[in-house]
Amino acid sequence: MLLLEPTSWKDYELIDSGGYEKLERFGKYIVARPEPQAVWRKSLPDKEWERLADATFRREKGKSLADGNERGQWLQKPSMPDQWFIGYDYKGMHLQFRLGLTSFKHVGIFPEQAENWNFIYNTIKAMKTAEPKVLNLFAYTGGASIAAKSAGADVTHVDSVKQVISWSRQNMEASGLDGIRWIVEDALKFCRREVKRGKKYNGIILDPPAYGRGPDGEKWILEEHIAEIMSLCNELLEGADSFLILNLYSMGFSAVIAENLLKDYFPDVECCEYGELVIPEKSGKRLPLSIFVRFVRK
């Protein structure tokens, strides 16, 4: 099992974590927000957090620490904008992300995914297929989509939230890219239809939430639907010159569960990587943020 950390990133830094919170720098702005995984004590005193933070998220009363989509509001210093941009560079990949303070504590990017962006870029660049087709499901603001596009892939980006699709398009355009296919739809419905059409992809990226809703109110519950979508992905993925990444944020899941899912639905895959995506902080602690499993078929 692997513990993967993002490579050097000048526009992002985890400064401190603890007390169910994390203190992060995105570009020149520092934000403090909830983090249910940070069960240990902070390394820095609260007064230092208050001094450093340009914006601090405060959840609504009665919301659980474990609620990944807790609502609340940001307390901002006068110099803190509602939106700003940061960059990410790796080899020939030069990405730009528009960040923003949302009412659900998110800022529009999951920094630990940078390691997967590198994997996507390297894998696509090494493929024999000219302009390989890549499907990004539950694609959020499109970090993986623009990484794949930057590497030369034909990318289909699927998310159920129209506003998030618009955000993804801004990231694509800010990165100097174009041509991503945007689909506002429930991921399960889309995959079922693609299987009926006989479609195939060289790469599939899945980043499903624990809970969610489609554009027509469809319920997504990870434990109930992960088996079907993995089965559909098995039918959609090319047998050779292909790759798959499954990323999970559910706190009840371990990396071994992700590995077992892959072995169950892709029994022909001989070798895969699985583990946790973590971010180190200055004190030496590492904050675990998601689990993953991924493979490449030559």
C-alpha positions as a Markdown table, in Angstrom:
| # | Residue | x | y | z |
|---|---|---|---|---|
| 1 | Met | 0.0 | 0.0 | 0.0 |
| 2 | Leu | 1.3 | 3.4 | -1.0 |
| 3 | Leu | 1.1 | 6.8 | 0.7 |
| 4 | Leu | 1.4 | 9.3 | -2.1 |
| 5 | Glu | 2.2 | 13.0 | -1.5 |
| 6 | Pro | 1.9 | 15.9 | -4.0 |
| 7 | Thr | 5.2 | 16.9 | -5.5 |
| 8 | Ser | 6.5 | 20.4 | -4.9 |
| 9 | Trp | 3.8 | 23.0 | -5.6 |
| 10 | Lys | 4.7 | 26.6 | -5.1 |
| 11 | Asp | 1.0 | 27.8 | -5.0 |
| 12 | Tyr | -0.2 | 25.4 | -2.3 |
| 13 | Glu | 1.0 | 24.6 | 1.2 |
| 14 | Leu | -0.6 | 22.8 | 4.2 |
| 15 | Ile | 0.7 | 25.0 | 7.0 |
| 16 | Asp | -1.0 | 23.2 | 10.0 |
| 17 | Ser | -3.8 | 20.8 | 10.9 |
| 18 | Gly | -5.5 | 19.6 | 14.1 |
| 19 | Gly | -8.6 | 20.1 | 16.2 |
| 20 | Tyr | -10.7 | 19.0 | 13.2 |
| 21 | Glu | -9.4 | 21.9 | 11.1 |
| 22 | Lys | -6.7 | 22.6 | 8.5 |
| 23 | Leu | -4.8 | 25.8 | 7.7 |
| 24 | Glu | -3.8 | 26.0 | 4.0 |
| 25 | Arg | -2.1 | 28.5 | 1.7 |
| 26 | Phe | -3.6 | 28.8 | -1.9 |
| 27 | Gly | -1.4 | 31.2 | -3.8 |
| 28 | Lys | -1.0 | 34.3 | -1.6 |
| 29 | Tyr | -4.1 | 33.7 | 0.5 |
| 30 | Ile | -4.4 | 31.5 | 3.6 |
| 31 | Val | -7.7 | 29.8 | 4.6 |
| 32 | Ala | -8.8 | 27.9 | 7.7 |
| 33 | Arg | -11.5 | 25.3 | 7.3 |
| 34 | Pro | -13.0 | 22.1 | 8.8 |
| 35 | Glu | -11.2 | 18.8 | 8.4 |
| 36 | Pro | -12.8 | 15.7 | 10.0 |
| 37 | Gln | -9.6 | 13.6 | 9.6 |
| 38 | Ala | -7.5 | 16.0 | 11.7 |
| 39 | Val | -8.2 | 14.5 | 15.1 |
| 40 | Trp | -4.8 | 15.4 | 16.6 |
| 41 | Arg | -3.7 | 18.7 | 18.2 |
| 42 | Lys | -2.7 | 21.7 | 16.3 |
| 43 | Ser | 1.0 | 22.5 | 16.2 |
| 44 | Leu | 0.5 | 26.2 | 16.1 |
| 45 | Pro | -1.5 | 28.2 | 18.7 |
| 46 | Asp | -5.0 | 29.4 | 17.9 |
| 47 | Lys | -3.8 | 33.0 | 17.9 |
| 48 | Glu | -1.3 | 32.2 | 15.1 |
| 49 | Trp | -4.1 | 30.7 | 13.1 |
| 50 | Glu | -6.2 | 33.8 | 13.6 |
| 51 | Arg | -3.2 | 36.0 | 12.6 |
| 52 | Leu | -2.4 | 34.0 | 9.5 |
| 53 | Ala | -5.8 | 33.2 | 8.1 |
| 54 | Asp | -7.3 | 35.5 | 5.5 |
| 55 | Ala | -10.6 | 33.6 | 5.6 |
| 56 | Thr | -12.0 | 31.2 | 8.2 |
| 57 | Phe | -15.0 | 28.9 | 7.6 |
| 58 | Arg | -17.5 | 28.6 | 10.4 |
| 59 | Arg | -20.1 | 25.8 | 10.0 |
| 60 | Glu | -23.8 | 26.2 | 10.8 |
| 61 | Lys | -24.8 | 25.1 | 14.3 |
| 62 | Gly | -25.9 | 21.5 | 14.5 |
| 63 | Lys | -23.8 | 20.3 | 11.6 |
| 64 | Ser | -21.7 | 17.2 | 12.2 |
| 65 | Leu | -17.9 | 17.3 | 12.0 |
| 66 | Ala | -18.1 | 14.2 | 9.7 |
| 67 | Asp | -20.5 | 15.9 | 7.3 |
| 68 | Gly | -18.4 | 16.4 | 4.2 |
| 69 | Asn | -20.8 | 19.0 | 2.8 |
| 70 | Glu | -21.5 | 21.0 | 5.9 |
| 71 | Arg | -22.9 | 24.5 | 5.3 |
| 72 | Gly | -21.6 | 27.6 | 6.9 |
| 73 | Gln | -20.0 | 30.9 | 6.1 |
| 74 | Trp | -16.6 | 32.5 | 5.6 |
| 75 | Leu | -15.2 | 35.2 | 7.9 |
| 76 | Gln | -13.0 | 37.2 | 5.6 |
| 77 | Lys | -10.3 | 39.8 | 6.3 |
| 78 | Pro | -10.8 | 43.0 | 4.1 |
| 79 | Ser | -7.9 | 41.9 | 1.8 |
| 80 | Met | -9.4 | 38.5 | 1.0 |
| 81 | Pro | -11.3 | 38.2 | -2.3 |
| 82 | Asp | -14.2 | 35.9 | -3.0 |
| 83 | Gln | -12.3 | 34.5 | -6.0 |
| 84 | Trp | -8.7 | 34.2 | -7.2 |
| 85 | Phe | -6.4 | 32.0 | -9.3 |
| 86 | Ile | -3.6 | 29.6 | -8.6 |
| 87 | Gly | -1.3 | 27.6 | -11.0 |
| 88 | Tyr | 0.0 | 24.1 | -11.1 |
| 89 | Asp | 3.0 | 23.0 | -13.2 |
| 90 | Tyr | 4.4 | 19.6 | -14.0 |
| 91 | Lys | 6.6 | 18.7 | -17.0 |
| 92 | Gly | 4.6 | 20.1 | -20.0 |
| 93 | Met | 1.5 | 20.6 | -18.0 |
| 94 | His | 0.6 | 24.2 | -16.9 |
| 95 | Leu | -2.8 | 24.4 | -15.3 |
| 96 | Gln | -4.7 | 27.3 | -13.9 |
| 97 | Phe | -7.5 | 27.0 | -11.3 |
| 98 | Arg | -10.1 | 29.6 | -10.4 |
| 99 | Leu | -10.7 | 29.3 | -6.6 |
| 100 | Gly | -13.7 | 30.6 | -4.6 |
| 101 | Leu | -15.1 | 30.5 | -1.1 |
| 102 | Thr | -18.2 | 28.3 | -1.2 |
| 103 | Ser | -20.9 | 27.8 | 1.4 |
| 104 | Phe | -19.9 | 24.2 | 1.7 |
| 105 | Lys | -16.3 | 24.9 | 2.9 |
| 106 | His | -14.8 | 23.9 | -0.5 |
| 107 | Val | -12.6 | 26.3 | -2.5 |
| 108 | Gly | -12.8 | 24.5 | -5.9 |
| 109 | Ile | -9.8 | 22.2 | -5.7 |
| 110 | Phe | -8.6 | 19.1 | -3.9 |
| 111 | Pro | -4.8 | 19.6 | -3.6 |
| 112 | Glu | -4.0 | 16.0 | -2.8 |
| 113 | Gln | -5.2 | 15.0 | -6.3 |
| 114 | Ala | -2.1 | 16.6 | -7.8 |
| 115 | Glu | -0.4 | 13.2 | -7.6 |
| 116 | Asn | -3.2 | 11.7 | -9.7 |
| 117 | Trp | -2.9 | 14.6 | -12.2 |
| 118 | Asn | 0.8 | 13.7 | -12.7 |
| 119 | Phe | -0.2 | 10.0 | -13.2 |
| 120 | Ile | -2.8 | 11.0 | -15.8 |
| 121 | Tyr | -0.4 | 13.2 | -17.7 |
| 122 | Asn | 2.4 | 10.6 | -17.7 |
| 123 | Thr | 0.1 | 7.7 | -18.6 |
| 124 | Ile | -1.5 | 9.5 | -21.5 |
| 125 | Lys | 1.8 | 10.7 | -22.9 |
| 126 | Ala | 3.1 | 7.1 | -22.9 |
| 127 | Met | 0.1 | 5.7 | -24.7 |
| 128 | Lys | 0.3 | 4.3 | -28.2 |
| 129 | Thr | -3.2 | 5.5 | -29.1 |
| 130 | Ala | -3.3 | 8.9 | -30.9 |
| 131 | Glu | -5.6 | 11.2 | -28.9 |
| 132 | Pro | -6.9 | 8.6 | -26.4 |
| 133 | Lys | -10.4 | 9.0 | -25.2 |
| 134 | Val | -10.7 | 9.7 | -21.4 |
| 135 | Leu | -13.9 | 9.8 | -19.3 |
| 136 | Asn | -14.0 | 11.7 | -16.1 |
| 137 | Leu | -16.9 | 10.8 | -13.9 |
| 138 | Phe | -18.1 | 12.9 | -10.9 |
| 139 | Ala | -15.6 | 15.4 | -12.4 |
| 140 | Tyr | -16.2 | 18.4 | -10.1 |
| 141 | Thr | -14.2 | 21.5 | -11.2 |
| 142 | Gly | -12.1 | 19.4 | -13.7 |
| 143 | Gly | -8.6 | 19.1 | -12.4 |
| 144 | Ala | -8.3 | 15.6 | -13.8 |
| 145 | Ser | -10.0 | 16.7 | -17.0 |
| 146 | Ile | -7.7 | 19.5 | -17.8 |
| 147 | Ala | -4.7 | 17.4 | -16.9 |
| 148 | Ala | -5.8 | 14.8 | -19.4 |
| 149 | Lys | -6.5 | 17.4 | -22.0 |
| 150 | Ser | -3.1 | 19.0 | -21.4 |
| 151 | Ala | -1.6 | 15.6 | -22.2 |
| 152 | Gly | -3.4 | 15.4 | -25.6 |
| 153 | Ala | -6.5 | 13.3 | -24.7 |
| 154 | Asp | -10.1 | 13.6 | -26.1 |
| 155 | Val | -11.8 | 14.3 | -22.8 |
| 156 | Thr | -15.5 | 13.8 | -21.7 |
| 157 | His | -16.3 | 15.5 | -18.4 |
| 158 | Val | -19.4 | 14.3 | -16.5 |
| 159 | Asp | -20.9 | 16.0 | -13.5 |
| 160 | Ser | -24.5 | 16.5 | -12.3 |
| 161 | Val | -24.2 | 20.1 | -11.2 |
| 162 | Lys | -24.4 | 22.7 | -14.0 |
| 163 | Gln | -22.6 | 25.4 | -12.0 |
| 164 | Val | -19.6 | 23.1 | -11.4 |
| 165 | Ile | -19.5 | 22.5 | -15.2 |
| 166 | Ser | -19.2 | 26.2 | -15.7 |
| 167 | Trp | -16.4 | 26.4 | -13.1 |
| 168 | Ser | -14.6 | 23.6 | -14.9 |
| 169 | Arg | -14.9 | 25.4 | -18.3 |
| 170 | Gln | -13.3 | 28.5 | -16.6 |
| 171 | Asn | -10.4 | 26.4 | -15.5 |
| 172 | Met | -9.9 | 24.9 | -19.0 |
| 173 | Glu | -10.0 | 28.3 | -20.6 |
| 174 | Ala | -7.6 | 29.8 | -18.0 |
| 175 | Ser | -5.2 | 26.9 | -18.7 |
| 176 | Gly | -5.2 | 27.8 | -22.4 |
| 177 | Leu | -7.0 | 24.6 | -23.4 |
| 178 | Asp | -10.2 | 23.9 | -25.3 |
| 179 | Gly | -12.3 | 21.0 | -26.7 |
| 180 | Ile | -13.4 | 19.2 | -23.5 |
| 181 | Arg | -16.9 | 17.6 | -23.9 |
| 182 | Trp | -19.1 | 18.8 | -21.1 |
| 183 | Ile | -22.0 | 16.5 | -19.9 |
| 184 | Val | -24.5 | 17.6 | -17.1 |
| 185 | Glu | -25.9 | 14.3 | -16.1 |
| 186 | Asp | -26.1 | 11.6 | -13.5 |
| 187 | Ala | -23.0 | 9.5 | -13.9 |
| 188 | Leu | -24.8 | 6.1 | -13.6 |
| 189 | Lys | -27.3 | 7.1 | -16.3 |
| 190 | Phe | -24.5 | 8.3 | -18.6 |
| 191 | Cys | -22.5 | 5.1 | -18.2 |
| 192 | Arg | -25.6 | 2.9 | -18.8 |
| 193 | Arg | -26.3 | 4.8 | -22.1 |
| 194 | Glu | -22.6 | 4.7 | -23.2 |
| 195 | Val | -22.5 | 0.9 | -22.7 |
| 196 | Lys | -25.7 | 0.5 | -24.8 |
| 197 | Arg | -24.0 | 2.6 | -27.5 |
| 198 | Gly | -21.0 | 0.3 | -27.4 |
| 199 | Lys | -18.7 | 3.2 | -26.5 |
| 200 | Lys | -15.1 | 2.6 | -25.4 |
| 201 | Tyr | -12.6 | 4.8 | -23.5 |
| 202 | Asn | -8.8 | 4.5 | -23.0 |
| 203 | Gly | -9.0 | 6.1 | -19.6 |
| 204 | Ile | -11.7 | 6.3 | -16.9 |
| 205 | Ile | -11.4 | 8.5 | -13.8 |
| 206 | Leu | -14.0 | 8.1 | -11.0 |
| 207 | Asp | -14.2 | 10.4 | -8.0 |
| 208 | Pro | -17.6 | 9.5 | -6.5 |
| 209 | Pro | -18.9 | 11.3 | -3.4 |
| 210 | Ala | -20.3 | 9.3 | -0.4 |
| 211 | Tyr | -23.7 | 10.9 | -1.1 |
| 212 | Gly | -25.0 | 13.0 | -4.0 |
| 213 | Arg | -27.9 | 13.9 | -6.3 |
| 214 | Gly | -28.2 | 14.0 | -10.0 |
| 215 | Pro | -29.7 | 16.9 | -12.0 |
| 216 | Asp | -33.1 | 15.3 | -11.9 |
| 217 | Gly | -32.9 | 14.4 | -8.2 |
| 218 | Glu | -31.4 | 11.0 | -8.6 |
| 219 | Lys | -29.9 | 9.7 | -5.4 |
| 220 | Trp | -26.3 | 8.6 | -5.4 |
| 221 | Ile | -25.2 | 6.5 | -2.3 |
| 222 | Leu | -21.7 | 5.1 | -2.6 |
| 223 | Glu | -22.3 | 1.8 | -0.9 |
| 224 | Glu | -25.4 | 1.1 | -3.0 |
| 225 | His | -24.1 | 2.1 | -6.4 |
| 226 | Ile | -20.4 | 1.6 | -6.5 |
| 227 | Ala | -20.7 | -2.0 | -7.7 |
| 228 | Glu | -22.9 | -1.1 | -10.7 |
| 229 | Ile | -20.7 | 1.8 | -11.9 |
| 230 | Met | -17.6 | -0.4 | -11.6 |
| 231 | Ser | -19.2 | -3.1 | -13.7 |
| 232 | Leu | -20.2 | -0.5 | -16.3 |
| 233 | Cys | -16.7 | 0.9 | -16.3 |
| 234 | Asn | -15.3 | -2.6 | -17.0 |
| 235 | Glu | -17.5 | -2.6 | -20.2 |
| 236 | Leu | -16.5 | 0.9 | -21.2 |
| 237 | Leu | -12.7 | 0.6 | -20.7 |
| 238 | Glu | -10.5 | -0.7 | -23.6 |
| 239 | Gly | -8.8 | -4.0 | -22.9 |
| 240 | Ala | -5.3 | -2.6 | -23.8 |
| 241 | Asp | -3.6 | 0.8 | -23.8 |
| 242 | Ser | -5.9 | 2.0 | -21.1 |
| 243 | Phe | -6.0 | 3.1 | -17.4 |
| 244 | Leu | -8.4 | 3.6 | -14.6 |
| 245 | Ile | -8.3 | 5.6 | -11.4 |
| 246 | Leu | -10.8 | 5.2 | -8.6 |
| 247 | Asn | -10.7 | 7.8 | -5.8 |
| 248 | Leu | -12.8 | 7.6 | -2.7 |
| 249 | Tyr | -13.5 | 10.1 | 0.1 |
| 250 | Ser | -15.8 | 8.1 | 2.3 |
| 251 | Met | -14.4 | 7.9 | 5.8 |
| 252 | Gly | -15.8 | 4.4 | 6.3 |
| 253 | Phe | -13.7 | 3.0 | 3.4 |
| 254 | Ser | -10.1 | 1.7 | 3.5 |
| 255 | Ala | -7.7 | 1.5 | 0.6 |
| 256 | Val | -8.0 | -2.3 | 0.8 |
| 257 | Ile | -11.7 | -2.0 | -0.1 |
| 258 | Ala | -10.8 | 0.0 | -3.2 |
| 259 | Glu | -8.3 | -2.7 | -4.1 |
| 260 | Asn | -10.8 | -5.4 | -3.7 |
| 261 | Leu | -13.4 | -3.6 | -5.8 |
| 262 | Leu | -10.8 | -3.3 | -8.6 |
| 263 | Lys | -9.9 | -7.0 | -8.4 |
| 264 | Asp | -13.6 | -8.0 | -8.4 |
| 265 | Tyr | -14.5 | -6.0 | -11.5 |
| 266 | Phe | -11.2 | -6.0 | -13.3 |
| 267 | Pro | -9.9 | -9.6 | -12.6 |
| 268 | Asp | -7.6 | -9.5 | -15.6 |
| 269 | Val | -5.5 | -6.7 | -14.1 |
| 270 | Glu | -2.3 | -8.2 | -12.9 |
| 271 | Cys | -0.8 | -5.2 | -11.1 |
| 272 | Cys | -2.3 | -2.1 | -9.5 |
| 273 | Glu | -1.4 | 0.7 | -7.1 |
| 274 | Tyr | -3.5 | 1.4 | -4.1 |
| 275 | Gly | -3.2 | 3.4 | -0.9 |
| 276 | Glu | -3.9 | 6.9 | 0.5 |
| 277 | Leu | -3.3 | 10.4 | -0.8 |
| 278 | Val | -1.8 | 12.5 | 1.9 |
| 279 | Ile | -0.4 | 16.0 | 2.3 |
| 280 | Pro | 2.6 | 16.7 | 4.6 |
| 281 | Glu | 2.7 | 19.8 | 6.8 |
| 282 | Lys | 5.6 | 21.7 | 8.3 |
| 283 | Ser | 5.4 | 19.9 | 11.7 |
| 284 | Gly | 6.1 | 16.6 | 10.0 |
| 285 | Lys | 2.6 | 15.2 | 10.4 |
| 286 | Arg | 0.8 | 14.0 | 7.3 |
| 287 | Leu | -2.9 | 14.6 | 6.7 |
| 288 | Pro | -4.7 | 11.7 | 4.9 |
| 289 | Leu | -7.4 | 12.9 | 2.6 |
| 290 | Ser | -8.6 | 10.2 | 0.3 |
| 291 | Ile | -8.0 | 6.6 | -0.8 |
| 292 | Phe | -7.2 | 5.5 | -4.3 |
| 293 | Val | -6.6 | 2.5 | -6.6 |
| 294 | Arg | -5.3 | 2.8 | -10.2 |
| 295 | Phe | -3.8 | 0.6 | -12.9 |
| 296 | Val | -2.5 | 0.8 | -16.4 |
| 297 | Arg | -3.0 | -1.9 | -19.1 |
| 298 | Lys | -0.4 | -1.9 | -21.9 |
